[in-house]
């Protein structure tokens, strides 16, 4: 749960579910985002690999959220769902441009930039460090339900309702 020195993360108010393993060659858990994941620099979604998810997983979703954005509701950078249960890795760039490495049927929801792709870090200059929460959600359904025009909040509601497990990497970025 949030504390006075840590604003809430996107999963703090959801029903608890088991965790599983998530790693990335591009995003160091507890480290700093590379320029490749910054909006004005590379704007490239990171490589992600996951394992140890719960039995009964029928699909996955991937999200990236900045809880420190000065909006009152955070900032959704990436909302990707309807990934098949046999997929356990996304290559770098899978959320960008022509979506290389994404299976047919994968759905990109709108991020808070208003686009249906990965939008990199872009905190306001001088606002301090922001946390970027990359999460893989193991789900109990083949298809989540919303379409690509649904808001991140609606998609998040469905993710919470269908979650069997979550794996998270958190990295920071600051725009000086």
N, C-alpha and C positions, 0 to 999 in steps of 0.2 A: 504494500500500500504506500501511497505518497507520504512524505514527511515534509517538515518545514523547509528542509534544504534540498528536497528532490521533488519536483513536480511529477504528477502521475504519468505513468507509461500507458500505452493504449490498452494493455491487458489487465491493468490493476483492478478494474471493476467488472471483469468478466468472470464467469464460473471457472474455478481452477481445473486444469487438466494436466496430465503428465507432460513432462518435457522430453525431448529427444535431441539428438546431436545435429548441429549445424556448423559448417565451416565454410571458409571462403579464402581463396588465394588473393582476393582484392580488398577485403574489409577485415581489418584486425579487430577482434572482439576486445573492447576496452581501449582501442587505439584511436588513431586519427584517420579520417577518410582521405583517400588519395585524390589528387586533382582530377583523375578520370571520373570520379563520382560527383564532381562539382558541376553545377548547372552551366556556368559561363566558361568552363574549361573543357572537360571531356564529355560530361553528361552521359556517361556509359553505365548501364546497370552492371553490378558486380557478378562475378562467378559465385555460385552458391552450390553447396553439396550437403545432403542430409541423409541420416540413417537412424535406425532404432525407433522408428515411429510405431505407434500402437497397431496391434492386430485389428483388422476391420477397417483400416484406412481405405477409402474408395477414391479419394482425390486429394489434391493439395491446392493451397493458395499461397501467394507470396505478397507481402506488403512491406512498405517502408514508410515510417511515420516519424515526424519531428515533433515531440511534445513541447519543445521550448519555443516554438514560433510565437510571435507576439500577436496572436489572433484570438485568444480565449478558447480555441478549440484545436490547437495544433495545426499541423500541415501534413497532408497525405502526399507522398512523393511517388508511390508505386502501389498499384492495386491490380493483381494478376490472379486469376482463379480458373477453375475447371482444368487443372493439370492432372493427368492420369496418375493413378496410384503406382504405376511401374516407373515413373520418372523420379529420379533421385538427384538430379543435378541440372543446373542451368548454366550455360556458358556466359562469359562476360558479353555484354551487348544484347542479350536475349530480349531485354525490355526496350530496346531502342530501334528506331528506323524500321527495317523490314522484319524484325523479330527473328533473327537467326537462332535456331535451336529450340524453338517453341513447337510443341506438337499441335497438330490440327485440333481445333475445338477449344484451345486455350483462349481465355477472354481477358482483355485489358479493360478495366474500369477506368473512369475518369479520375485523374489525380487532381490536386488542388491548383495546378497550373491550368486545368481545363483541357488537358490532353490525355490521350489513352496510350500511355507509354511510361517509361521511367523518367522522372524529372529530378535532376541532381540537387545537391545541397546549395542553398542560396540564402543563408541567414543575413539579416540586415547588418551592414558594416557597424562595428562597435557594439553589437548586441551581446557579445560574449559567446562562449561555446554552446553549440546546440548538439543534442543527441539525436542520432539517426538509428531508429530501431528497425532492423531487418528481421522479419518473422516469416517462417514457413509454418503454415497451419495444416495439420492432418485432419481431414474431414470425413464424416460418415456418409457422404452422398457423392454420387458421380458428377452431378451438376448442382451448382450452388443455388441457382434460381434467378437472381437478377441478371439483367442484360448489361451491356457495356455502357449504357447511358445512366445507370443508377449512380447515385452519389456514393462516396466512400463510406458515409455513415450507414446507408442502407446495406451495402455489401458487408460492412463490419458487423452489423446486426446478425446477418446470416452466418458469418464466420463464427461468431460467438455461439450461436444456436447449434451449429453442426460440428464444432471442434471436438476432436478426440485427443489432440495433443498440439503443443506449440514448441517451436525451437527458435531462439532469438540470438542475434548478434547485435551489439550496440557499439557504435563508433561515434566520435565527435568531429565537428568541424566548426571553425570560427573564421569569420570574415573580418579582418582587422581594419 
